[in-house]
């Protein structure tokens, strides 16, 4: 605890309010070194940026060096949560494994500290919708928790950039498939940044791994697990005895319904790994040893997961809608080729419904993140709404639910601002009066997270923390050093939840007159005054809030209180 005391005194004495989590945007505020290497023989190709509010990004094999380094450093230098708590949380962590339909203790397949984690990414034919981001935020919580527990996470998320939907859009808009994929890949990365998602280590694109897929298909052909028919190559399901064990489906009831699709297959359950070129595919074609055509959807994930993570991985994650056929087919083709288990854990998140109905374009309730996150607060609130929900359960997204999440985020912001303001006079000392309570709360949070990522209970722990220490602050029994410890614990736990951050996409005050939450990319002094004023208003100390408003005015800004928090604008000269 001596180390924690030193950290507390050194960091909180200035009262900057810059937690490790709130600095998550720093790696995006600079121009990241992002590498594109679809072919090691070619130099990186940088795509033009079309959205002025976001930073330039390149695609392919993406390595976000600064962001990954930041998370690795944070996970090993927590301020309050002790190594003992983290070790216990790591030992106690269980995940619900779809394969066994039960919770199982987690341990890395190879017995080391590296978790090999593959998650299914987007098909980049359109903007991702809120249901997609339920999955991507689930992956983020899985990774953050494992890093918090001391693991190094090698995370790979694929980008599907060859697909029927991309081809259809290509014809509709008279654009190349590559241009469409590039535009929506760029939009996808901007949305991940908006939600404070820690980037994967690699984002491989399907079109950059055709050779890997062809090699895997050839391996299956040679092993007798696949066959060619009319220029296409199919996986022979009847050759793989355990097909269907993940989805646990009754194939007898499915066969008759699928017989109409049996004209080109030996078995209706067989699936295409290589599709012969058709006139409607246009320029989307590759001439390979398998013939002229393009890969099927399922083969890309097997090929790219094994390329970057090896033949057996620790965790494969995706939405529950991918259990069958996608993940079932991945297992079949991967294990038939290698003779080894493909993934130790299969984690699946639930659906997002819109006003109680399944989201679909046909119902007219297809909602993108851009429809939801109109302000910085709403972006953070959407993240909070999703990450504070049990990942395996469905989420019903409504305007009321988003408003409630906005209120929750504002309460947590105000609480943190109050603790930062109170801790401004903190000095490096020994134990404080809140150490025991904070230790208890840290234990409680970690116990819930270790239980299959029980984030609803973990979020409740944050509000229990708010209730206890806000009551003591009002009673005048919370000292500056106590508040500093509370801030340390809050920031440690936010390494997992990721809700205290400033979305960079809402730009600087020069671009938009200040972020919607009033604390965007602002000078330290101005940001501190805004946070202190927010805390004063929350404490109903309106006289002090008015004085702080005047101080903000002296720096050339007017502050307006909105339902989404304080908003700054420059005072005209």
Secondary structure, DSSP 8 states (H G I E B T S, - for coil): -HHHHHHHHHHHTTT----TTGGGGHHHHS-------SSTTS---------TTS-----SS---HHHHHHHHHHHH--SSS-HHHHHHHHHH-EEEETTTTEEEE---TTSSSEEEEEE---BTTS--BHHHHHHHHHHHHHHHHHHHTT-EEEEEE-BB--SHHHHHHHHHHT--HHHHHHHHHHHHHHHHHHTT----SB--BGGG-HHHHHHHHHHHHHTTSEEEETTEEEE-GGGSTTTTTTTT--HHHHHHHHGGG-TT-SSTT-EEEEEE--GGGTT--EEETTEEEEE-HHHHHHHHHHHHH-SSEEEEEEEGGGIIIIIHHHHHHHHHHHSS-SEEEEEEE--EEETTEE--TTTT---BHHHH-SSHHHHHHHHHHHHTS-TTS-EEE-HHHHHHHHHHHHHHHHHHHHHHHHGGG----S--TTHHHHHHHHHHHHHHHHBT--HHHHHHHHHHHHHHHHHHHHHT---HHHHHHHHHHHHHHHHHH--S---GGG-BHHHHSS-TTS-SB--HHHHHHHHHHHHHHHTT-HHHHHHHHHHHHHTTEEEEEETTEEEEEE---
